[in-house]
Amino acid sequence: MSNRREEILNAWNRAWGDGDVKAFEQIIAPGYLRRSKSGSEDSTSVLQTIQDTHEAFPDFSTDILHIVEDGDTAAIHWQSQGTHQGSFMDVPATGRSITVTGASFLRFDNDKIAEEFVVWDPRELLSALGIWHLGSGND
């Protein structure tokens, strides 16, 4: 396993798994951007998202299921789980357990993450919270 890969996995788990935003700050490049279908976020916004997630889901944890590196890019397949104990995305605490999966595609600049492209379905989270029904496709 490459040194960079170990550093990313360790920091990712500490940040998203434990809420240690300083760990995430250490692996991102100046000007880091996180992109998704809803837009772009800078590092300040992402760090706040990590904190907000851990406030709403105190037992939040993230597992890295797969990671693949290729030059200055890497793909991470992740799964997160937790119990909804506080307001999140304007949804009051439900006490429900959630599990969501997604993928992050990383572009590095000098072994720091310069850009992250994240893919996940927020409806999966809303469905687990009981406020959105994904349906069976037959509805």
Secondary structure, DSSP 8 states (H G I E B T S, - for coil): --HHHHHHHHHHIIIIIH--HHHHHTTEEEEEEEEETTEEEEHHHHHHHHHHHHHH-TT-EEEEEEEEEETTEEEEEEEEEEE--S-BTTB-----EEEEEEEEEEEEETTEEEEEEEEE-HHHHHHHTTS-----S--
